[in-house]
Amino acid sequence: MKVIPKVEISNGLMMPAMLMGTFQHTAFRQLNKVVRTGIEHGFTGFDTAYAYGNEAHLGQIINECIRKDSMQRDDFFITDKIDIWQMQQTNGDVTQKVEDALQLLNTPYIDLLLIHWPLPGYFVKTWESLIRVFEQGKAKSIGISNVHMRHLSQLTETTGFMPHVIQNERHPLRSDNEVFNFCKSGNIVFQAYSPVCRMVEPLAASMELNTLAAKYEKTVGQIILRWHVQTGSVPVFMTQKTTRIKEYAGVFGFTLTSREVDAISALDINYKMTPESVVCPGF
Ligand SMILES: NC(=O)c1ccc[n+]([C@@H]2O[C@H](COP(=O)([O-])OP(=O)(O)OC[C@H]3O[C@@H](n4cnc5c(N)ncnc54)[C@H](OP(=O)(O)O)[C@@H]3O)[C@@H](O)[C@H]2O)c1
């Protein structure tokens, strides 16, 4: 079986250096196709959330791989998320919501449990609840998604327990350098969602990226994902196409020069694909 390299989280847990996202894969058949193709190409890390409506499907597929394909639970790395309404409904004590997620996924533990959005008024209470879930071993690591420095300062001032992992939007048009550099200096793994920014025109047509793609005989997507790997972020990509999965598995076989990495970083224009104030009221 092909293997995607791993990175180490501060608590010693190993996480694949690239994960597959599952947002929009609501149909079992489609999810099954991409997850199984992913496994063939070495991808064993999968990102879900209650809001994606596919935890049960993902759990079923992983458990079938364990039963029939002699894989083990610890061959997989499952990232799941606690959503805004779950925080509101429980006033931040999300213990039962985690139990529900474990049941849907049909697994004794989640590898990484994230707060999906730092909802004002609920965020710190929910974080305290996640710390308890982590201490009980039901989540092997915990973290937060969609954070700014002000949220991290809040955690420092309250619980003092910093996330093992942060999952933010990051791609060449949005380096998110403040949070990214904070993570680097604090030994926090940075997962990058929308890693190719859904290949919007400024990336697809970028002279810089296309020149590098021609030089290395790679696609623009592979060049961007290689930039993530070399700068130290862990991409969480999504695709409907099995051919794209094979393409992305080829990211670990070449190296950009440091000057090329810097040139890609210089494309940053603080472009945001997911609008925060729409998704998270009061953000
Ligand atoms: N924490 C959060 O709040 C949050 C927010 C958003 C996403 N996420 C997670 O991150 C995952 C990835 O997010 P994302 O979908 O925004 O990531 P992405 O990988 O940047 O974008 C994927 C989209 O880009 C398209 N694409 C890729 N390469 C292309 C190319 N060369 N030409 C045309 N289209 C191309 C894909 O289409 P094809 O199907 O053709 O490949 C797909 O529709 C999600 O599934 C989810 O798990 C988390």
The ligand as an SDF file (V2000), in Angstrom:
LIG
                    3D

 48 52  0  0  0  0  0  0  0  0999 V2000
  -13.0040   24.1930    8.8470 N   0  0  0  0  0  0  0  0  0  0  0  0
  -13.7450   24.8090    7.9560 C   0  0  0  0  0  0  0  0  0  0  0  0
  -14.4800   25.7660    8.2580 O   0  0  0  0  0  0  0  0  0  0  0  0
  -13.6800   24.3440    6.5320 C   0  0  0  0  0  0  0  0  0  0  0  0
  -14.1480   25.1750    5.4900 C   0  0  0  0  0  0  0  0  0  0  0  0
  -14.0600   24.7190    4.1810 C   0  0  0  0  0  0  0  0  0  0  0  0
  -13.5090   23.4540    3.9190 C   0  0  0  0  0  0  0  0  0  0  0  0
  -13.0950   22.6550    4.9550 N   0  0  0  0  0  0  0  0  0  0  0  0
  -12.5370   21.2930    4.7140 C   0  0  0  0  0  0  0  0  0  0  0  0
  -11.5510   21.3840    3.7180 O   0  0  0  0  0  0  0  0  0  0  0  0
  -11.8740   20.5240    2.6230 C   0  0  0  0  0  0  0  0  0  0  0  0
  -11.3900   21.1240    1.3420 C   0  0  0  0  0  0  0  0  0  0  0  0
  -12.0050   22.3840    1.1100 O   0  0  0  0  0  0  0  0  0  0  0  0
  -12.1850   22.9490   -0.3510 P   0  0  0  0  0  0  0  0  0  0  0  0
  -13.1330   22.1150   -1.1080 O   0  0  0  0  0  0  0  0  0  0  0  0
  -12.4670   24.3940   -0.2590 O   0  0  0  0  0  0  0  0  0  0  0  0
  -10.6860   22.7020   -0.9080 O   0  0  0  0  0  0  0  0  0  0  0  0
   -9.9220   22.8180   -2.2710 P   0  0  0  0  0  0  0  0  0  0  0  0
   -9.1960   21.5020   -2.4240 O   0  0  0  0  0  0  0  0  0  0  0  0
   -9.1300   24.0630   -2.2770 O   0  0  0  0  0  0  0  0  0  0  0  0
  -11.0280   22.9520   -3.4120 O   0  0  0  0  0  0  0  0  0  0  0  0
  -11.6650   21.8290   -3.9490 C   0  0  0  0  0  0  0  0  0  0  0  0
  -12.4380   22.2470   -5.1750 C   0  0  0  0  0  0  0  0  0  0  0  0
  -11.5290   22.7930   -6.1160 O   0  0  0  0  0  0  0  0  0  0  0  0
  -11.7200   22.1280   -7.3490 C   0  0  0  0  0  0  0  0  0  0  0  0
  -10.4500   22.0350   -8.0640 N   0  0  0  0  0  0  0  0  0  0  0  0
   -9.2830   21.5630   -7.6210 C   0  0  0  0  0  0  0  0  0  0  0  0
   -8.3420   21.6380   -8.5960 N   0  0  0  0  0  0  0  0  0  0  0  0
   -8.9570   22.1510   -9.6590 C   0  0  0  0  0  0  0  0  0  0  0  0
   -8.5340   22.4720  -10.9490 C   0  0  0  0  0  0  0  0  0  0  0  0
   -7.2910   22.2860  -11.3770 N   0  0  0  0  0  0  0  0  0  0  0  0
   -9.4350   22.9980  -11.7990 N   0  0  0  0  0  0  0  0  0  0  0  0
  -10.7000   23.1890  -11.4130 C   0  0  0  0  0  0  0  0  0  0  0  0
  -11.1720   22.9000  -10.1700 N   0  0  0  0  0  0  0  0  0  0  0  0
  -10.2980   22.3930   -9.3250 C   0  0  0  0  0  0  0  0  0  0  0  0
  -12.2280   20.7450   -6.9820 C   0  0  0  0  0  0  0  0  0  0  0  0
  -12.9270   20.2120   -8.0790 O   0  0  0  0  0  0  0  0  0  0  0  0
  -12.7570   18.6830   -8.5550 P   0  0  0  0  0  0  0  0  0  0  0  0
  -13.8620   17.9360   -7.9180 O   0  0  0  0  0  0  0  0  0  0  0  0
  -12.8650   18.7900  -10.0220 O   0  0  0  0  0  0  0  0  0  0  0  0
  -11.4060   18.1910   -8.1320 O   0  0  0  0  0  0  0  0  0  0  0  0
  -13.1190   21.0600   -5.8140 C   0  0  0  0  0  0  0  0  0  0  0  0
  -14.3970   21.4620   -6.2410 O   0  0  0  0  0  0  0  0  0  0  0  0
  -13.3940   20.3570    2.7190 C   0  0  0  0  0  0  0  0  0  0  0  0
  -13.8490   19.1830    2.0750 O   0  0  0  0  0  0  0  0  0  0  0  0
  -13.5800   20.2850    4.2090 C   0  0  0  0  0  0  0  0  0  0  0  0
  -13.2770   18.9840    4.6660 O   0  0  0  0  0  0  0  0  0  0  0  0
  -13.1520   23.1050    6.2460 C   0  0  0  0  0  0  0  0  0  0  0  0
  1  2  1  0
  2  3  2  0
  2  4  1  0
  4  5  1  0
  4 48  2  0
  5  6  2  0
  6  7  1  0
  7  8  2  0
  8  9  1  0
  8 48  1  0
  9 10  1  0
  9 46  1  0
 10 11  1  0
 11 12  1  0
 11 44  1  0
 12 13  1  0
 13 14  1  0
 14 15  2  0
 14 16  1  0
 14 17  1  0
 17 18  1  0
 18 19  2  0
 18 20  1  0
 18 21  1  0
 21 22  1  0
 22 23  1  0
 23 24  1  0
 23 42  1  0
 24 25  1  0
 25 26  1  0
 25 36  1  0
 26 27  1  0
 26 35  1  0
 27 28  2  0
 28 29  1  0
 29 30  1  0
 29 35  2  0
 30 31  1  0
 30 32  2  0
 32 33  1  0
 33 34  2  0
 34 35  1  0
 36 37  1  0
 36 42  1  0
 37 38  1  0
 38 39  2  0
 38 40  1  0
 38 41  1  0
 42 43  1  0
 44 45  1  0
 44 46  1  0
 46 47  1  0
M  CHG  2   8   1  16  -1
M  END
$$$$
